[in-house]
Amino acid sequence: MIGIFDSGIGGLTVVKSIVEQLPGYDIIYFGDTARTPYGNKSPETVINYALENTDFLLSKGAKIIVMACNTASSVAMERMTGKYDIPIFEVITPAVELSIKTSDKLRIGIIGTRATVKSGIYEKKLKGVNPGARVYSVACPLFVPLVEEGWLKKPETRMIVKKYLHPLKVRQINTLILGCTHYPLLKNIIRHKIGKRVKIIDSSIAVAEKIKDFLTNYPEIDKKLGKNGKSEFFVSDVTEQFEKTARTVLGKNIFLEQTRI
């Protein structure tokens, strides 16, 4: 199984992209809804959450792990790869590679949680690939709770998105990385407020393509993965809003099983 975890509901955008890229592959998802958001937690706390989430997914039969959480990806990768001898994917590197590849002017904006932006991981990776890239980051701490509450079409949400994106519009960016897997759920509003000329990089799509390429190049690992079209969804706290938003993201009803880890 492909194991995927996130701080809450945003990781379902990664699930959706993986299903589109790898139809039929067995998937297990864990959304840590009881402890969301991760973006305002300390790095050590987020690392511990990531390790606990991974242990749970492995206990359920996962053979590869996807951190569908930018905050966890920004601080936990080193500890994860040091502890587990399995393929582990994070959502930052694929988005960085895609943005450098497709950004003609290399004026790249990043929006993410406070923890992700404070880590500087995107700037470091972007500059590592192309030192000439001009990178501008903005923390958007209200986006995750807006998504978790299902406020996807509220006028207040449009106002908040406009305010957060204003500094990036002033910088005249030509590429915008959605540095949180919750943010694709706000993509239509973001696109309208940032302008049609700005290319939006969706990390959920980028990581799904990365996983597909990896499994093509490593058939011995691909053989270990079930391909029965089975999907399991676990959360640390079941809410009516989560179920509603999950239907919106995946386009179908899913059974959410609550578990404590």
C-alpha positions in Angstrom: 0.0 0.0 0.0 1.0 3.6 -0.5 0.8 5.3 2.9 -0.1 9.0 3.0 -0.4 11.3 6.0 -1.2 14.9 6.6 -2.1 17.2 9.5 -5.8 17.1 8.4 -7.8 17.2 5.2 -5.4 18.8 2.8 -3.5 15.6 2.1 -6.6 14.3 0.3 -5.5 16.5 -2.6 -2.4 14.3 -2.7 -4.6 11.2 -2.6 -6.6 12.5 -5.5 -3.5 13.2 -7.6 -2.0 9.8 -6.8 -5.2 8.0 -7.8 -5.2 9.9 -11.1 -1.5 9.1 -11.8 -1.6 5.5 -10.4 -5.1 4.2 -10.8 -5.8 0.9 -9.0 -3.0 1.2 -6.5 -3.9 0.4 -2.9 -3.8 3.5 -0.7 -4.0 4.1 3.1 -4.5 7.7 4.4 -4.1 9.1 7.9 -5.4 12.6 8.6 -4.3 13.9 12.0 -7.4 16.0 12.5 -7.3 16.0 16.3 -3.9 17.8 16.2 -4.3 20.0 13.2 -2.8 22.5 12.3 0.8 21.6 12.4 1.9 25.0 11.1 1.9 26.6 14.5 3.7 23.8 16.3 7.4 23.6 17.1 9.7 21.6 14.8 10.3 18.9 17.4 6.6 18.4 18.0 5.9 18.1 14.2 8.8 15.6 13.9 7.3 13.5 16.6 3.9 13.6 15.0 5.4 12.6 11.6 7.1 9.6 13.2 3.9 8.5 15.0 1.9 8.8 11.8 4.4 6.8 9.9 4.5 4.0 12.5 0.7 3.8 12.3 0.7 3.6 8.4 3.5 0.9 8.5 1.5 -1.1 11.0 -1.4 -1.1 8.5 0.8 -2.4 5.7 2.2 0.6 3.9 5.3 -0.1 1.9 6.1 3.5 0.9 5.3 6.7 2.8 4.2 10.1 1.5 4.3 13.1 3.8 1.4 15.1 2.3 2.2 17.9 4.7 4.6 20.8 3.8 5.2 21.6 7.5 6.3 18.0 8.2 8.2 17.8 5.0 10.1 21.0 5.9 11.4 19.7 9.3 11.0 15.9 9.5 12.7 14.4 6.4 16.1 13.9 7.9 14.8 12.1 10.9 12.4 10.0 8.8 15.0 8.8 6.4 17.4 8.1 9.3 14.8 5.9 11.0 13.0 4.1 8.2 14.5 1.9 5.5 11.7 2.5 3.0 11.0 5.0 0.2 9.8 8.2 1.7 8.4 11.1 -0.3 7.9 14.7 0.7 6.0 17.4 -1.2 8.6 20.2 -1.3 11.3 18.9 -3.6 8.9 17.9 -6.5 7.3 21.4 -6.4 10.7 23.1 -6.4 11.9 21.1 -9.4 8.7 21.7 -11.3 8.8 25.5 -10.6 12.4 25.9 -11.7 11.6 23.9 -14.8 8.6 25.9 -15.8 9.3 29.4 -14.5 10.8 31.5 -17.3 11.6 34.6 -15.3 12.4 32.8 -12.0 10.4 35.2 -9.9 8.9 32.6 -7.6 6.5 33.2 -4.8 5.7 30.7 -2.0 2.8 30.6 0.3 2.7 28.2 3.3 2.2 27.8 7.0 4.3 29.9 9.4 6.4 26.8 10.2 7.1 26.1 6.5 8.0 29.7 5.7 10.1 30.1 8.8 12.1 27.0 7.9 13.3 28.6 4.7 13.3 25.2 3.1 11.8 26.3 -0.2 14.3 29.2 -0.6 17.2 26.8 0.2 16.1 24.2 -2.3 15.2 26.7 -5.1 18.6 28.5 -4.7 20.3 25.1 -4.7 18.8 24.2 -8.0 19.2 27.7 -9.5 21.1 30.4 -7.6 19.6 33.1 -9.8 16.0 32.5 -8.7 14.3 35.3 -6.9 12.2 33.9 -4.1 9.6 35.6 -2.0 7.7 33.9 0.8 4.5 34.7 2.6 3.0 32.9 5.6 -0.8 32.4 5.3 -1.8 30.9 8.7 -5.5 31.4 8.2 -5.7 29.2 5.1 -5.6 25.9 6.8 -8.4 26.6 9.3 -10.5 28.2 6.5 -10.2 24.9 4.5 -10.8 22.7 7.5 -14.0 24.7 8.3 -15.1 24.4 4.7 -15.1 28.1 4.0 -14.1 27.6 0.4 -16.5 30.1 -1.1 -17.0 32.6 1.6 -16.5 36.3 0.8 -14.3 36.5 4.0 -12.0 33.9 2.5 -11.6 35.8 -0.8 -10.7 38.9 1.3 -8.1 37.1 3.3 -6.6 35.5 0.2 -6.3 38.9 -1.5 -4.6 40.4 1.6 -2.1 37.5 1.9 -1.2 37.6 -1.8 -0.8 41.4 -2.1 3.0 41.4 -1.2 3.6 38.8 -4.0 1.6 40.8 -6.5 3.8 43.8 -5.7 6.9 41.7 -6.3 5.5 40.8 -9.8 6.1 37.1 -9.4 5.4 34.8 -12.4 5.2 31.5 -10.5 3.5 30.7 -7.2 4.1 27.5 -5.2 1.2 26.4 -3.1 3.4 25.4 -0.1 0.6 23.5 1.7 -1.5 20.6 0.5 -4.6 22.4 1.9 -4.1 25.3 -0.5 -5.2 23.6 -3.8 -8.7 23.6 -2.3 -8.5 27.4 -2.5 -6.8 27.3 -6.0 -9.7 29.0 -7.9 -9.7 32.0 -5.5 -5.9 32.1 -5.4 -5.7 32.1 -9.2 -8.3 34.9 -9.5 -6.5 37.1 -6.9 -2.9 36.5 -8.0 -3.7 36.9 -11.7 -3.9 34.6 -14.7 -0.3 35.3 -15.9 1.1 33.6 -12.7 1.7 29.9 -13.1 0.5 28.0 -10.0 2.5 25.0 -8.8 0.4 22.4 -7.0 2.7 20.3 -4.9 0.1 17.5 -4.7 0.3 17.0 -8.5 4.1 17.3 -8.5 4.6 14.6 -5.8 2.2 12.2 -7.5 4.2 12.5 -10.8 7.4 12.0 -8.8 6.1 8.8 -7.2 4.9 7.5 -10.6 8.4 8.0 -12.1 10.0 6.4 -9.1 7.9 3.2 -9.4 8.6 3.0 -13.1 12.3 3.1 -12.4 12.2 0.7 -9.4 9.9 -2.2 -10.5 11.1 -4.3 -7.6 9.4 -1.8 -5.2 6.4 -1.4 -7.4 5.8 -5.2 -7.2 5.5 -4.9 -3.4 2.5 -2.6 -3.8 -1.1 -3.9 -3.9 -3.1 -3.0 -7.0 -6.6 -4.0 -6.0 -8.0 -0.5 -6.0 -8.4 -0.6 -2.2 -8.5 2.7 -0.2 -8.6 3.1 3.6 -9.0 6.4 5.3 -8.2 7.0 9.0 -8.4 10.1 11.0 -7.6 11.0 14.6 -10.9 12.8 15.0 -14.0 12.5 12.9 -16.0 15.6 12.1 -18.9 16.3 9.9 -17.0 19.0 8.1 -14.2 16.6 7.3 -16.6 14.2 5.7 -18.2 16.9 3.7 -14.9 18.3 2.4 -13.6 14.8 1.7 -16.5 14.3 -0.7 -15.7 17.6 -2.4 -12.1 16.7 -2.9 -12.5 13.1 -4.0 -15.8 13.4 -5.6 -17.3 10.4 -3.7 -18.3 9.3 -0.3 -15.6 7.6 1.8 -15.7 5.8 5.1 -13.6 7.5 7.7 -12.3 5.3 10.6 -11.3 7.1 13.8 -8.1 5.9 15.4 -5.9 7.1 18.2 -2.1 6.8 17.7 
